[in-house]
Amino acid sequence: MDLQTPTTFHVRSGATQAVLHDGGHEDGTDEVVEGSSTLRCKIQLDGFSRYEFGRNPCVMAGSSLVFLYSPPGETKRVITEPDTNERSITFVFPVSGDCLDDLDREDPEVNNVLSLFRDTTVFSHINVPGGLLHLARDIFSLNEGRHFQRILSLKLEELSCNVLDFFIHYHNGRSDVALGARERRQMAEVHKIITENISESYTLDFLSSQVGTNRTKLNQNFRATFGLSVFDFIRQTRMELANSLIRDGKHSITEIAEVCGYDHLSNFSSAFKTHFGRPPSALRQISA
């Protein structure tokens, strides 16, 4: 498919929208978006964008999955860098006090999730599950031949159902982890330790000993707080830093690899390509 500009399709009854983007942001964007009664799910296969709302900044780099609900009256800032290519599918699901899209209100799991939408921002930033990633890639690989619109509609409907199902089970799973004030302080301290010296090679034993917990609770509580495991968070933070430093152009790729905690350039290049879909040298050429 050739989608140089975002293209909107209607899914199922028409209440849900799917916005597909497969192209570049030549000039970049910087916009403030008012909150509304919709749940947005963005499956990003490639790209680099930044969200800011309240005190919760987030960078989407490479393949990422974001769920975001901002109630009316709240705002979020969405920034995409100039000369950035993006391939993504964003679903916009309507939310009201009685329903989320057209799901059965009598389902206990749906009821639990609906309790999240009470004049508060809901935000989750996680790795794209393999099943969703596969379905999204299938959509972008469709050929625009006979019955294209029909096949695309069915594919989008399938993906939207899987996205909602994942959202419900993910947030019901997280709701089982009720963190107390002490545990929240522990997770904030682990976050601080990692981000203040990202080049270090951390272990769960070391981090848990620093804050007075054990390995199992550390990983469980960290995921409940930040939506990623400890090591996924370290990997993502390193890649975001690497992306920023490469675009800045002041350091060699070897120096950037060392700053990001990689002893071998080949390991850094492999990790970067896995995360962003292209090697660091390609980004350096684009940014030059």
C-alpha positions as CSV (number, residue, x, y, z in Angstrom):
1,M,0.0,0.0,0.0
2,D,1.1,3.5,-0.7
3,L,0.0,5.8,2.2
4,Q,2.2,8.8,2.2
5,T,-0.3,10.7,4.3
6,P,-2.4,9.3,7.1
7,T,-5.5,7.6,5.8
8,T,-8.6,6.8,7.9
9,F,-10.8,3.7,7.5
10,H,-14.0,2.8,9.4
11,V,-14.1,-0.5,11.2
12,R,-17.0,-2.8,12.1
13,S,-20.1,-0.6,12.8
14,G,-18.3,2.5,11.8
15,A,-17.8,3.9,15.3
16,T,-14.2,2.6,15.5
17,Q,-11.7,4.3,13.2
18,A,-8.3,3.0,11.9
19,V,-5.7,5.5,10.8
20,L,-2.9,4.0,8.7
21,H,0.3,5.8,7.9
22,D,3.2,4.6,5.8
23,G,5.4,7.5,4.8
24,G,7.6,10.4,5.9
25,H,7.3,13.4,8.1
26,E,9.4,15.8,6.0
27,D,8.9,18.9,8.3
28,G,8.0,17.1,11.5
29,T,4.9,17.9,13.6
30,D,4.4,19.4,17.0
31,E,0.7,19.6,18.1
32,V,-1.3,19.8,21.3
33,V,-4.3,17.5,21.2
34,E,-7.4,17.9,23.5
35,G,-8.5,14.9,25.4
36,S,-11.7,13.2,24.2
37,S,-13.8,10.2,25.1
38,T,-11.8,7.8,22.9
39,L,-9.2,5.1,23.6
40,R,-6.3,5.3,21.1
41,C,-4.2,2.3,20.4
42,K,-1.1,3.0,18.2
43,I,0.8,0.0,16.7
44,Q,4.0,1.4,15.4
45,L,6.2,-0.8,13.2
46,D,8.7,1.9,12.5
47,G,9.2,5.6,13.4
48,F,10.1,8.0,16.1
49,S,7.7,10.2,18.0
50,R,7.3,11.7,21.4
51,Y,4.2,12.1,23.6
52,E,4.0,14.5,26.5
53,F,1.1,14.8,28.9
54,G,1.4,16.1,32.5
55,R,4.6,14.7,33.9
56,N,4.6,11.6,31.7
57,P,6.8,11.9,28.7
58,C,7.2,8.9,26.4
59,V,9.2,8.2,23.3
60,M,7.9,5.7,20.7
61,A,10.9,4.4,18.8
62,G,10.9,1.5,16.3
63,S,8.2,-1.1,17.0
64,S,6.0,0.0,19.9
65,L,2.5,-0.3,21.2
66,V,0.7,2.6,23.0
67,F,-2.7,2.7,24.7
68,L,-3.8,6.2,25.6
69,Y,-7.0,7.6,27.0
70,S,-7.1,11.3,27.9
71,P,-10.4,12.5,29.4
72,P,-12.0,15.8,28.2
73,G,-10.1,18.8,29.6
74,E,-6.7,17.0,29.5
75,T,-4.2,17.7,26.8
76,K,-1.3,15.8,25.3
77,R,1.5,17.0,23.1
78,V,2.6,14.9,20.1
79,I,5.9,15.5,18.4
80,T,7.4,13.8,15.4
81,E,10.9,14.6,14.3
82,P,11.6,16.0,10.7
83,D,12.7,13.5,8.1
84,T,11.2,10.7,10.1
85,N,9.6,7.7,8.3
86,E,6.6,6.1,10.1
87,R,4.6,3.0,9.5
88,S,1.8,2.7,12.0
89,I,-1.9,1.8,12.5
90,T,-3.8,3.8,15.1
91,F,-7.2,2.5,16.3
92,V,-9.6,5.1,17.8
93,F,-12.2,3.3,20.0
94,P,-15.2,5.3,21.4
95,V,-15.6,5.2,25.2
96,S,-18.6,6.0,27.3
97,G,-19.7,5.3,30.8
98,D,-21.6,2.2,29.6
99,C,-19.4,0.8,26.9
100,L,-16.0,0.5,25.2
101,D,-16.7,0.2,21.5
102,D,-19.3,-2.5,21.1
103,L,-18.1,-4.9,23.8
104,D,-20.5,-6.7,26.1
105,R,-20.9,-4.6,29.2
106,E,-21.9,-7.7,31.2
107,D,-18.4,-9.2,30.9
108,P,-16.6,-8.8,34.3
109,E,-13.3,-8.2,32.6
110,V,-14.8,-5.4,30.5
111,N,-16.4,-3.9,33.6
112,N,-13.0,-3.9,35.3
113,V,-11.4,-2.1,32.4
114,L,-14.2,0.5,32.2
115,S,-13.4,1.5,35.7
116,L,-10.1,2.9,34.4
117,F,-11.9,5.6,32.5
118,R,-13.0,7.8,35.3
119,D,-11.7,11.3,34.6
120,T,-8.1,10.1,34.6
121,T,-5.4,9.5,32.0
122,V,-4.8,5.9,31.0
123,F,-1.4,5.3,29.4
124,S,0.6,2.1,28.6
125,H,3.7,1.9,26.4
126,I,4.8,-1.7,25.8
127,N,6.5,-3.9,23.2
128,V,4.2,-5.0,20.4
129,P,3.1,-8.6,21.0
130,G,4.1,-11.0,18.2
131,G,0.6,-11.7,17.1
132,L,-0.4,-8.0,16.7
133,L,2.9,-7.3,14.9
134,H,2.3,-10.1,12.4
135,L,-1.2,-8.9,11.7
136,A,-0.1,-5.3,11.2
137,R,2.7,-6.3,8.8
138,D,0.2,-8.4,6.8
139,I,-1.9,-5.3,6.3
140,F,0.9,-3.2,5.0
141,S,2.0,-6.0,2.6
142,L,-1.5,-6.1,0.9
143,N,-1.5,-5.6,-2.9
144,E,-4.0,-3.1,-4.2
145,G,-5.7,-5.5,-6.6
146,R,-9.1,-7.0,-6.9
147,H,-11.1,-7.1,-3.6
148,F,-8.4,-5.0,-1.9
149,Q,-10.9,-2.9,0.1
150,R,-12.8,-5.9,1.3
151,I,-9.7,-7.8,2.4
152,L,-8.3,-4.6,4.1
153,S,-11.6,-4.2,6.0
154,L,-11.5,-7.8,7.2
155,K,-7.9,-7.5,8.2
156,L,-8.5,-4.3,10.1
157,E,-11.5,-5.8,11.9
158,E,-9.4,-8.8,12.9
159,L,-6.6,-6.6,14.2
160,S,-9.0,-4.3,16.1
161,C,-10.6,-7.2,17.9
162,N,-7.2,-8.6,18.9
163,V,-6.0,-5.2,20.1
164,L,-9.1,-4.7,22.3
165,D,-8.7,-8.3,23.6
166,F,-5.1,-7.6,24.5
167,F,-5.9,-4.3,26.1
168,I,-8.5,-5.9,28.4
169,H,-6.4,-8.8,29.5
170,Y,-3.3,-6.7,29.9
171,H,-5.0,-4.1,32.1
172,N,-6.9,-6.8,34.1
173,G,-3.5,-8.5,34.7
174,R,-2.0,-5.2,35.9
175,S,-4.9,-4.5,38.2
176,D,-4.0,-7.6,40.2
177,V,-0.8,-5.7,41.3
178,A,-1.7,-3.1,43.8
179,L,1.5,-1.2,44.8
180,G,1.8,0.5,48.1
181,A,3.7,3.7,48.7
182,R,6.9,1.9,49.7
183,E,6.8,-0.3,46.5
184,R,6.2,2.8,44.3
185,R,9.2,4.5,45.9
186,Q,11.3,1.4,45.3
187,M,10.4,1.4,41.6
188,A,11.1,5.1,41.3
189,E,14.5,4.5,42.8
190,V,15.3,1.6,40.4
191,H,14.2,3.8,37.5
192,K,16.6,6.6,38.7
193,I,19.5,4.2,39.2
194,I,19.1,2.9,35.6
195,T,18.6,6.2,33.8
196,E,21.4,8.0,35.7
197,N,24.0,5.5,34.5
198,I,22.6,3.7,31.5
199,S,26.0,2.4,30.4
200,E,26.2,0.1,33.4
201,S,25.5,-3.7,33.1
202,Y,22.7,-4.2,35.7
203,T,21.5,-7.5,37.2
204,L,18.2,-8.1,39.0
205,D,20.1,-9.2,42.0
206,F,22.0,-5.9,42.2
207,L,19.0,-3.7,41.6
208,S,16.7,-5.5,44.0
209,S,19.4,-5.3,46.7
210,Q,19.7,-1.6,46.2
211,V,16.1,-0.9,47.0
212,G,15.4,-3.7,49.5
213,T,13.2,-6.2,47.6
214,N,13.7,-9.5,45.7
215,R,14.1,-10.3,42.1
216,T,10.6,-11.5,41.5
217,K,8.8,-8.6,43.1
218,L,11.2,-6.2,41.4
219,N,10.4,-7.4,37.9
220,Q,6.6,-7.7,38.6
221,N,6.3,-4.3,40.3
222,F,8.5,-2.6,37.7
223,R,6.3,-3.9,34.9
224,A,3.2,-2.9,36.7
225,T,4.6,0.7,37.1
226,F,6.3,1.3,33.8
227,G,4.7,-1.3,31.4
228,L,8.0,-3.0,30.6
229,S,10.3,-5.5,32.3
230,V,13.5,-4.2,33.8
231,F,15.6,-5.4,30.9
232,D,13.1,-4.3,28.2
233,F,13.2,-0.8,29.8
234,I,17.0,-0.8,29.8
235,R,17.1,-1.8,26.2
236,Q,14.5,0.8,25.2
237,T,16.2,3.6,27.2
238,R,19.6,2.8,25.5
239,M,18.0,2.8,22.1
240,E,16.3,6.1,22.7
241,L,19.6,7.6,23.9
242,A,21.4,6.2,20.9
243,N,18.9,7.6,18.4
244,S,19.2,11.0,20.0
245,L,23.0,11.0,19.9
246,I,23.2,9.8,16.4
247,R,20.8,12.5,15.2
248,D,22.9,15.1,17.2
249,G,25.9,14.1,15.0
250,K,28.5,15.1,17.6
251,H,29.8,11.6,18.5
252,S,31.0,8.6,16.4
253,I,28.9,5.5,16.4
254,T,31.6,3.7,18.3
255,E,31.5,6.3,21.1
256,I,27.7,6.2,21.2
257,A,27.8,2.4,21.5
258,E,30.1,2.7,24.6
259,V,27.9,5.4,26.2
260,C,24.9,3.1,25.7
261,G,26.6,0.2,27.5
262,Y,27.8,-1.9,24.5
263,D,31.3,-3.2,24.6
264,H,31.2,-4.4,21.0
265,L,30.0,-2.2,18.1
266,S,28.6,-5.3,16.3
267,N,26.3,-6.0,19.2
268,F,25.2,-2.3,19.3
269,S,24.5,-2.2,15.6
270,S,22.5,-5.5,15.8
271,A,20.4,-4.2,18.7
272,F,19.8,-0.9,17.0
273,K,18.6,-2.5,13.8
274,T,16.3,-4.8,15.6
275,H,14.7,-1.9,17.5
276,F,14.5,0.7,14.7
277,G,14.5,-1.5,11.6
278,R,17.7,0.0,10.2
279,P,21.3,0.2,11.3
280,P,22.8,3.2,13.0
281,S,24.9,4.1,10.0
282,A,21.7,4.5,7.9
283,L,20.2,7.0,10.5
284,R,23.5,8.9,10.5
285,Q,23.3,9.3,6.8
286,I,19.7,10.6,7.0
287,S,20.6,13.0,9.8
288,A,23.8,14.3,8.2
